[in-house]
Amino acid sequence: MTMRVTEETKGLLEAIKESYGFDSLDEAIQYAVEYGSPIRNKLYEWIGEILSCTNGNPSDYVKYVENKESIYAYLYTSSKRYYIVATKNKSYLGCQWSPLSSLPDKGGRGGGDLADGAFCPKTWERIKRDIIGKELKPTPTL
């Protein structure tokens, strides 16, 4: 059977395939049908809000890793890595960031915590605002 899917759906299936080591997208589809997670679906939807501004396949911009308890999403910018975690029991959603390059003057890589709290839209909105705030730069003097 042939199925038509959006690029976003294909990206999500590729992430499932890669996270679980499946050999084909068919195996990823079977997994999603049997073990579909409302938490995973909501997290993918929320991250899709950010990715809607990009060109190309969503899997080029985010890497998902999943285990029995949590789902992790890694997003990258030109200078930072953002690490979003959601617990599957809906109790937690949080984000951390780290620089992509080392910071020798600070004796380490740096980084820190961004918003966290219950797995809910309010926490997600705070995380998005924090990410935007980290990426904005002062206006150059003209």
C-alpha positions in Angstrom: 0.0 0.0 0.0 1.3 3.5 -0.8 0.7 6.3 1.6 1.1 10.0 1.0 2.4 11.9 4.1 3.5 15.5 4.7 7.2 16.3 5.1 6.5 17.1 8.7 5.0 13.6 9.3 7.9 12.0 7.4 10.3 13.9 9.6 8.6 12.6 12.7 8.6 9.1 11.5 12.3 9.4 10.6 12.9 10.6 14.2 11.1 7.5 15.6 13.0 5.3 13.2 16.4 6.7 14.2 15.6 6.8 17.9 14.5 3.2 18.1 16.9 1.8 15.5 14.2 0.6 13.1 15.3 -0.5 9.7 12.4 1.1 7.8 9.7 3.7 8.0 7.2 0.9 8.0 8.5 -0.3 11.4 8.3 3.3 12.7 4.7 3.6 11.4 3.8 0.3 13.1 5.4 1.5 16.4 3.5 4.8 16.2 0.2 3.0 15.6 0.7 0.6 18.5 2.4 2.8 21.0 1.3 6.3 19.9 1.9 8.7 22.8 -0.3 11.8 23.4 2.8 13.4 25.1 5.0 12.7 22.0 2.3 14.0 19.7 1.8 17.2 21.6 5.6 17.8 22.0 6.0 17.3 18.2 3.1 19.7 17.6 4.6 22.4 19.8 8.1 22.0 18.3 6.5 22.2 14.9 5.4 25.7 15.8 9.1 26.7 15.8 10.0 24.7 12.8 7.2 26.1 10.7 9.5 29.1 10.0 12.2 26.9 8.5 12.7 25.5 5.0 13.2 21.8 4.5 12.6 18.7 6.4 11.9 19.1 10.2 14.3 16.2 11.0 17.1 18.5 9.7 16.4 20.9 12.6 15.5 18.7 15.5 16.7 15.3 16.8 14.3 13.3 19.0 15.5 10.7 21.5 13.0 8.7 23.5 13.0 6.1 26.3 10.4 4.6 28.5 10.0 7.7 30.8 10.9 10.7 28.7 11.1 12.3 25.2 14.1 14.5 24.5 14.3 17.0 21.6 17.6 18.7 20.6 17.4 21.9 18.6 20.4 23.8 17.3 21.1 27.4 16.3 24.3 28.8 15.0 25.7 29.2 18.5 23.6 27.1 20.9 22.0 23.7 21.6 18.6 23.6 23.2 17.6 20.4 25.0 13.9 20.0 25.7 12.7 17.1 27.9 9.1 15.9 28.5 8.1 13.1 30.8 5.6 10.7 29.5 3.5 10.8 32.6 2.7 14.5 31.8 4.4 15.7 35.0 7.3 17.7 33.5 8.4 19.9 30.6 11.7 21.7 30.7 14.5 23.2 28.6 18.3 23.8 29.0 20.8 25.4 26.7 24.5 25.1 26.1 26.9 26.9 23.7 28.2 25.0 20.8 31.7 26.2 21.3 33.7 26.1 24.5 34.1 29.2 26.7 37.7 29.0 27.9 37.4 32.3 29.8 34.7 30.8 32.0 36.4 27.5 32.6 33.9 25.4 30.9 31.1 25.2 28.4 28.5 27.3 30.2 24.8 27.1 29.5 21.9 27.0 31.9 18.3 26.3 32.6 15.4 27.9 30.8 11.7 27.6 31.8 10.4 24.4 33.2 7.2 23.2 35.0 4.2 21.0 34.3 3.7 19.6 30.8 1.2 22.2 29.7 0.8 25.0 27.1 1.8 27.7 29.7 5.2 26.1 30.3 5.7 25.6 26.5 5.0 29.3 25.9 7.6 30.2 28.6 10.2 27.9 26.9 9.6 29.5 23.5 10.0 33.0 25.0 13.2 32.0 26.7 14.6 30.5 23.5 13.7 33.7 21.5 15.3 35.8 24.3 18.5 33.8 24.2 18.7 34.2 20.4 18.0 38.0 20.1 21.0 40.2 19.9 21.2 44.0 20.6 20.6 46.3 17.7 24.0 47.4 16.2 24.8 51.0 16.3 24.2 52.6 13.0 
